[in-house]
Amino acid sequence: MITWSSLSNDEKKQALSRPAMANSQQLKLTVSEIIANVEAKGDSAVLDYTRKFDCPDLQSLVLSQSDIDELASKVSVEVANAIDIAFDNIKQFHEAQIPSDISLTTTPGVHCELRFTALDAVGLYIPGGSAPLPSTVLMLGVPALVAGCERKLLCTPPNKQQRIAPEIAFAARKCGIDNIFLCGGAQAVAAMALGTQSIPQVDKIFGPGNSFVTEAKQQVSQRADGAAIDMPAGPSEVLVLADKFADAEFVAADLLSQAEHGPDSQAILVSDSSELIDAAKAAVERQLATLSRAEIARPAMENARYILASSIDEAIEASNAYAAEHLIVQIEDARSYLPKIKYAGSIFLGPWSPESAGDYASGTNHVLPTYGYAKNYSSLGLLDFMRRYTIQELSADGMRNLGPAIMTLASAEGLDAHEQAVALRMNKLGMNDTSNDVDVNNGSNA
Amino acid sequence: MITWSSLSNDEKKQALSRPAMANSQQLKLTVSEIIANVEAKGDSAVLDYTRKFDCPDLQSLVLSQSDIDELASKVSVEVANAIDIAFDNIKQFHEAQIPSDISLTTTPGVHCELRFTALDAVGLYIPGGSAPLPSTVLMLGVPALVAGCERKLLCTPPNKQQRIAPEIAFAARKCGIDNIFLCGGAQAVAAMALGTQSIPQVDKIFGPGNSFVTEAKQQVSQRADGAAIDMPAGPSEVLVLADKFADAEFVAADLLSQAEHGPDSQAILVSDSSELIDAAKAAVERQLATLSRAEIARPAMENARYILASSIDEAIEASNAYAAEHLIVQIEDARSYLPKIKYAGSIFLGPWSPESAGDYASGTNHVLPTYGYAKNYSSLGLLDFMRRYTIQELSADGMRNLGPAIMTLASAEGLDAHEQAVALRMNKLGMNDTSNDVDVNNGSNA
């Protein structure tokens, strides 16, 4: 247990330090080689890598519609219903984010617009591994659907039988995913960013992954012919703020939910009650004994931090310094502390709001800024699947009104041709006296 | 003059190819060395570089408030008025972009929110060079002001007299910039991203610059302890769509406005009228002879492209394939073609809407995605100075209603601890029969 008020500034930083990320020179080189191979050889390189890492007998990168349908039909009614419920809530929350175009006359005759439009083609990456992640399909697929992206691809590594988990097929079909491709890792990211014979090039790539996927996303986002990406990634993390009224079993369960994601997951408890911290630690031990994923959660919990604050305000100070991906607030009257909370990817208020709720089904997106990025990046939302552009239209009157100011500024910046583009128009409008003290608001409309 | 319909797909790509960007290995190494130096030595490294490149006698990186005031007072009334007009229009357009928070009950008892908040600290980079760029100060400073960013820094290289252009000081003061630092280049970007003794670390860096600045922004955006950046950058560009009704002098002036930005600027004219193209080419030659920046514009115009399309639709096809930063539409009834135009950073409609209008004063932002990035990135706007985070709060009823679906999904993904975090709560609520077919909408509220 760390006592916050006894720490120096450096020790505070240390107490909130995050596990180092894999970004060795070797990883960078391996990934850039994979990308270069996919660029040069297209499908055959992606097939080779997928046979090597995931499925030795893979015949085709394309999962056919009939295979998708067959797989989807295998999902149990119970799971199908749960996916339906999550889908509906996520859809509601992301539909509420549909933005309005803006149309404005800034000066008489000067009309400006801001328009939102869906990205054309998006690539969704769903990791493979021991367990299927239909929830991540929903978190990426639903906003792509709501935004109206014309083309929605999904890449996920196949199992040894050239198939994917039925739950992923079911969720993907629900989101109107156009194509599922059987590949994963850096090769899948490279294929979506650059395009291959089978896999169309996309404008933006979304989704979590291992260090190869993360590095590949970074690398393709640096190429002018590559793709944009959702956000930088790091290991998942939770910070729980709790007071003496919190239920220690709930707190422990929430810490463990985070820990079971992986050995590099980080779980931090900050409380003004040493009794609560002691009770939560004991509950962690008890609950760990019952978990099937204890071998993953235990090493993560060994790096957990238990921080004792002298007050709730001090606890929030620590939380703000950490800027957690998930921030769970199990403090009495949790909502009243919102104005003091500065940074978090998503905030879970009160005893009945475990991280699991947001991970699966409340409606918020579970793709969140980790690793302190909550200070400068946003939670994934509908706007990440759209782009904004502007339009402007000046009438002759608009030119008369604004022309003199434009010419003055162009001249001040020494940009002749910019000035001339206006001067020619002003002349055409008979405004040969382009003196710069024309009053914009009372110009030709006076 | 290139005839579009005669081109193969590869030739079409070639006709719309962009100038190569400087991104040599040498540039990357030089920039990473500068960043490492600034990280290690802070202010003294930044001072050394600034003395070497910009101002041999520089005493301090900080431009004092009294110096700012003194400089600002030197701006002519005419320029001050023009800056005021531009400021007001830009402010109006960006105020119209203030987003609304979202608050929603997705399932009875399950409350979800999306909140927008200003980034805390932003760093605005304003290039130095031959001419001051007060317009860029406004394009970055006004949205930072409207968003309500707590801390707004500006870095710009000093002149030999340890000063900056009065227009920059005036515009910065108008935008409520908190501090102006006298440094430029990769060293300024490094200082804002990592912080030095004088220059506070910022969350996000905005603004245009030369290849060193661009590379430094990319590099710091890849570091977990660095800063986010506005968007990837490339040389500025314009595509003009014109028909036989267009004024060839206007078209030529708009192409030249682009060309005078730099020798690597790109100007493309696409028209269905060979007469218009011929007339525009002749007008370019005539106007070039009168421009003070002809030595910059001429090499750029040597790389200009003149493309003849067989119809307006074909011209728009070429425009969509190019995805221009600035798209000027000088076609009769220009607005009626908007539904066909897919990509552009900003669209200028009709004869009275030169690029200069948006560059300076109409109200739209002049920081736009170049180099084809209009397909996957947005024009700079208010939202780029804000971040989004979510909140969720389940009541006990919310947990009763949604708990079963969460448990089913957690179980399907093999995430025990996630399931347990809900099961414990359901038990506490006396829902020991956590059978998964509880109907969410008619659960405890039935």
Chai-1 contact restraints between the chains, C-beta under 6 A:
chainA,res_idxA,chainB,res_idxB,connection_type,confidence,min_distance_angstrom,max_distance_angstrom,comment,restraint_id
A,E78,B,T408,contact,1.0,0.0,6.0,A-B,restraint_1
A,E78,B,N436,contact,1.0,0.0,6.0,A-B,restraint_2
A,V79,B,T408,contact,1.0,0.0,6.0,A-B,restraint_3
A,V79,B,A412,contact,1.0,0.0,6.0,A-B,restraint_4
A,A82,B,A405,contact,1.0,0.0,6.0,A-B,restraint_5
A,A82,B,T408,contact,1.0,0.0,6.0,A-B,restraint_6
A,A82,B,L409,contact,1.0,0.0,6.0,A-B,restraint_7
A,I85,B,A405,contact,1.0,0.0,6.0,A-B,restraint_8
A,I85,B,V440,contact,1.0,0.0,6.0,A-B,restraint_9
A,N89,B,T106,contact,1.0,0.0,6.0,A-B,restraint_10
A,N89,B,T107,contact,1.0,0.0,6.0,A-B,restraint_11
A,Q92,B,T106,contact,1.0,0.0,6.0,A-B,restraint_12
A,F93,B,L104,contact,1.0,0.0,6.0,A-B,restraint_13
A,F93,B,T106,contact,1.0,0.0,6.0,A-B,restraint_14
A,F93,B,C112,contact,1.0,0.0,6.0,A-B,restraint_15
A,A96,B,I102,contact,1.0,0.0,6.0,A-B,restraint_16
A,A96,B,L104,contact,1.0,0.0,6.0,A-B,restraint_17
A,I102,B,A96,contact,1.0,0.0,6.0,A-B,restraint_18
A,L104,B,F93,contact,1.0,0.0,6.0,A-B,restraint_19
A,L104,B,A96,contact,1.0,0.0,6.0,A-B,restraint_20
A,T106,B,N89,contact,1.0,0.0,6.0,A-B,restraint_21
A,T106,B,Q92,contact,1.0,0.0,6.0,A-B,restraint_22
A,T106,B,F93,contact,1.0,0.0,6.0,A-B,restraint_23
A,T106,B,G363,contact,1.0,0.0,6.0,A-B,restraint_24
A,T107,B,N89,contact,1.0,0.0,6.0,A-B,restraint_25
A,V110,B,S362,contact,1.0,0.0,6.0,A-B,restraint_26
A,C112,B,F93,contact,1.0,0.0,6.0,A-B,restraint_27
A,C112,B,S362,contact,1.0,0.0,6.0,A-B,restraint_28
A,C112,B,G363,contact,1.0,0.0,6.0,A-B,restraint_29
A,C112,B,T364,contact,1.0,0.0,6.0,A-B,restraint_30
A,A131,B,E413,contact,1.0,0.0,6.0,A-B,restraint_31
A,A131,B,G414,contact,1.0,0.0,6.0,A-B,restraint_32
A,S135,B,L409,contact,1.0,0.0,6.0,A-B,restraint_33
A,E167,B,A412,contact,1.0,0.0,6.0,A-B,restraint_34
A,D203,B,K375,contact,1.0,0.0,6.0,A-B,restraint_35
A,D203,B,N376,contact,1.0,0.0,6.0,A-B,restraint_36
A,K204,B,N376,contact,1.0,0.0,6.0,A-B,restraint_37
A,A224,B,Y371,contact,1.0,0.0,6.0,A-B,restraint_38
A,A228,B,N376,contact,1.0,0.0,6.0,A-B,restraint_39
A,E249,B,L424,contact,1.0,0.0,6.0,A-B,restraint_40
A,A253,B,Q420,contact,1.0,0.0,6.0,A-B,restraint_41
A,A253,B,A421,contact,1.0,0.0,6.0,A-B,restraint_42
A,A253,B,L424,contact,1.0,0.0,6.0,A-B,restraint_43
A,D254,B,A421,contact,1.0,0.0,6.0,A-B,restraint_44
A,L256,B,A417,contact,1.0,0.0,6.0,A-B,restraint_45
A,S257,B,A417,contact,1.0,0.0,6.0,A-B,restraint_46
A,S257,B,H418,contact,1.0,0.0,6.0,A-B,restraint_47
A,S257,B,A421,contact,1.0,0.0,6.0,A-B,restraint_48
A,E260,B,L415,contact,1.0,0.0,6.0,A-B,restraint_49
A,E260,B,A417,contact,1.0,0.0,6.0,A-B,restraint_50
A,L291,B,D416,contact,1.0,0.0,6.0,A-B,restraint_51
A,L291,B,A417,contact,1.0,0.0,6.0,A-B,restraint_52
A,S292,B,D416,contact,1.0,0.0,6.0,A-B,restraint_53
A,R293,B,D416,contact,1.0,0.0,6.0,A-B,restraint_54
A,A344,B,Y389,contact,1.0,0.0,6.0,A-B,restraint_55
A,S346,B,T390,contact,1.0,0.0,6.0,A-B,restraint_56
A,I347,B,I391,contact,1.0,0.0,6.0,A-B,restraint_57
A,F348,B,Q392,contact,1.0,0.0,6.0,A-B,restraint_58
A,L349,B,E393,contact,1.0,0.0,6.0,A-B,restraint_59
A,G350,B,E393,contact,1.0,0.0,6.0,A-B,restraint_60
A,W352,B,L394,contact,1.0,0.0,6.0,A-B,restraint_61
A,W352,B,A396,contact,1.0,0.0,6.0,A-B,restraint_62
A,W352,B,M399,contact,1.0,0.0,6.0,A-B,restraint_63
A,S353,B,Q392,contact,1.0,0.0,6.0,A-B,restraint_64
A,S353,B,E393,contact,1.0,0.0,6.0,A-B,restraint_65
A,S353,B,L394,contact,1.0,0.0,6.0,A-B,restraint_66
A,P354,B,A421,contact,1.0,0.0,6.0,A-B,restraint_67
A,S356,B,I406,contact,1.0,0.0,6.0,A-B,restraint_68
A,S356,B,A410,contact,1.0,0.0,6.0,A-B,restraint_69
A,S356,B,H418,contact,1.0,0.0,6.0,A-B,restraint_70
A,S356,B,A421,contact,1.0,0.0,6.0,A-B,restraint_71
A,S356,B,V422,contact,1.0,0.0,6.0,A-B,restraint_72
A,A357,B,L394,contact,1.0,0.0,6.0,A-B,restraint_73
A,G358,B,Q392,contact,1.0,0.0,6.0,A-B,restraint_74
A,Y360,B,I406,contact,1.0,0.0,6.0,A-B,restraint_75
A,Y360,B,L409,contact,1.0,0.0,6.0,A-B,restraint_76
A,A361,B,L402,contact,1.0,0.0,6.0,A-B,restraint_77
A,A361,B,A405,contact,1.0,0.0,6.0,A-B,restraint_78
A,A361,B,I406,contact,1.0,0.0,6.0,A-B,restraint_79
A,S362,B,V110,contact,1.0,0.0,6.0,A-B,restraint_80
A,S362,B,C112,contact,1.0,0.0,6.0,A-B,restraint_81
A,S362,B,Q392,contact,1.0,0.0,6.0,A-B,restraint_82
A,G363,B,T106,contact,1.0,0.0,6.0,A-B,restraint_83
A,G363,B,C112,contact,1.0,0.0,6.0,A-B,restraint_84
A,T364,B,C112,contact,1.0,0.0,6.0,A-B,restraint_85
A,T364,B,T390,contact,1.0,0.0,6.0,A-B,restraint_86
A,T364,B,Q392,contact,1.0,0.0,6.0,A-B,restraint_87
A,Y371,B,A224,contact,1.0,0.0,6.0,A-B,restraint_88
A,K375,B,D203,contact,1.0,0.0,6.0,A-B,restraint_89
A,N376,B,D203,contact,1.0,0.0,6.0,A-B,restraint_90
A,N376,B,K204,contact,1.0,0.0,6.0,A-B,restraint_91
A,N376,B,A228,contact,1.0,0.0,6.0,A-B,restraint_92
A,S378,B,R387,contact,1.0,0.0,6.0,A-B,restraint_93
A,S378,B,R388,contact,1.0,0.0,6.0,A-B,restraint_94
A,S379,B,R388,contact,1.0,0.0,6.0,A-B,restraint_95
A,S379,B,Y389,contact,1.0,0.0,6.0,A-B,restraint_96
A,S379,B,T390,contact,1.0,0.0,6.0,A-B,restraint_97
A,G381,B,R388,contact,1.0,0.0,6.0,A-B,restraint_98
A,R387,B,S378,contact,1.0,0.0,6.0,A-B,restraint_99
A,R388,B,S378,contact,1.0,0.0,6.0,A-B,restraint_100
A,R388,B,S379,contact,1.0,0.0,6.0,A-B,restraint_101
A,R388,B,G381,contact,1.0,0.0,6.0,A-B,restraint_102
A,Y389,B,A344,contact,1.0,0.0,6.0,A-B,restraint_103
A,Y389,B,S379,contact,1.0,0.0,6.0,A-B,restraint_104
A,T390,B,S346,contact,1.0,0.0,6.0,A-B,restraint_105
A,T390,B,T364,contact,1.0,0.0,6.0,A-B,restraint_106
A,T390,B,S379,contact,1.0,0.0,6.0,A-B,restraint_107
A,I391,B,I347,contact,1.0,0.0,6.0,A-B,restraint_108
A,Q392,B,F348,contact,1.0,0.0,6.0,A-B,restraint_109
A,Q392,B,S353,contact,1.0,0.0,6.0,A-B,restraint_110
A,Q392,B,G358,contact,1.0,0.0,6.0,A-B,restraint_111
A,Q392,B,S362,contact,1.0,0.0,6.0,A-B,restraint_112
A,Q392,B,T364,contact,1.0,0.0,6.0,A-B,restraint_113
A,E393,B,L349,contact,1.0,0.0,6.0,A-B,restraint_114
A,E393,B,G350,contact,1.0,0.0,6.0,A-B,restraint_115
A,E393,B,S353,contact,1.0,0.0,6.0,A-B,restraint_116
A,L394,B,W352,contact,1.0,0.0,6.0,A-B,restraint_117
A,L394,B,S353,contact,1.0,0.0,6.0,A-B,restraint_118
A,L394,B,A357,contact,1.0,0.0,6.0,A-B,restraint_119
A,A396,B,W352,contact,1.0,0.0,6.0,A-B,restraint_120
A,M399,B,W352,contact,1.0,0.0,6.0,A-B,restraint_121
A,L402,B,A361,contact,1.0,0.0,6.0,A-B,restraint_122
A,A405,B,A82,contact,1.0,0.0,6.0,A-B,restraint_123
A,A405,B,I85,contact,1.0,0.0,6.0,A-B,restraint_124
A,A405,B,A361,contact,1.0,0.0,6.0,A-B,restraint_125
A,I406,B,S356,contact,1.0,0.0,6.0,A-B,restraint_126
A,I406,B,Y360,contact,1.0,0.0,6.0,A-B,restraint_127
A,I406,B,A361,contact,1.0,0.0,6.0,A-B,restraint_128
A,T408,B,E78,contact,1.0,0.0,6.0,A-B,restraint_129
A,T408,B,V79,contact,1.0,0.0,6.0,A-B,restraint_130
A,T408,B,A82,contact,1.0,0.0,6.0,A-B,restraint_131
A,L409,B,A82,contact,1.0,0.0,6.0,A-B,restraint_132
A,L409,B,S135,contact,1.0,0.0,6.0,A-B,restraint_133
A,L409,B,Y360,contact,1.0,0.0,6.0,A-B,restraint_134
A,A410,B,S356,contact,1.0,0.0,6.0,A-B,restraint_135
A,A412,B,V79,contact,1.0,0.0,6.0,A-B,restraint_136
A,A412,B,E167,contact,1.0,0.0,6.0,A-B,restraint_137
A,E413,B,A131,contact,1.0,0.0,6.0,A-B,restraint_138
A,G414,B,A131,contact,1.0,0.0,6.0,A-B,restraint_139
A,D416,B,L291,contact,1.0,0.0,6.0,A-B,restraint_140
A,D416,B,S292,contact,1.0,0.0,6.0,A-B,restraint_141
A,D416,B,R293,contact,1.0,0.0,6.0,A-B,restraint_142
A,A417,B,L256,contact,1.0,0.0,6.0,A-B,restraint_143
A,A417,B,S257,contact,1.0,0.0,6.0,A-B,restraint_144
A,A417,B,E260,contact,1.0,0.0,6.0,A-B,restraint_145
A,A417,B,L291,contact,1.0,0.0,6.0,A-B,restraint_146
A,H418,B,S257,contact,1.0,0.0,6.0,A-B,restraint_147
A,H418,B,S356,contact,1.0,0.0,6.0,A-B,restraint_148
A,Q420,B,A253,contact,1.0,0.0,6.0,A-B,restraint_149
A,A421,B,A253,contact,1.0,0.0,6.0,A-B,restraint_150
A,A421,B,D254,contact,1.0,0.0,6.0,A-B,restraint_151
A,A421,B,S257,contact,1.0,0.0,6.0,A-B,restraint_152
A,A421,B,P354,contact,1.0,0.0,6.0,A-B,restraint_153
A,A421,B,S356,contact,1.0,0.0,6.0,A-B,restraint_154
A,V422,B,S356,contact,1.0,0.0,6.0,A-B,restraint_155
A,L424,B,E249,contact,1.0,0.0,6.0,A-B,restraint_156
A,L424,B,A253,contact,1.0,0.0,6.0,A-B,restraint_157
A,N436,B,E78,contact,1.0,0.0,6.0,A-B,restraint_158
A,V440,B,I85,contact,1.0,0.0,6.0,A-B,restraint_159
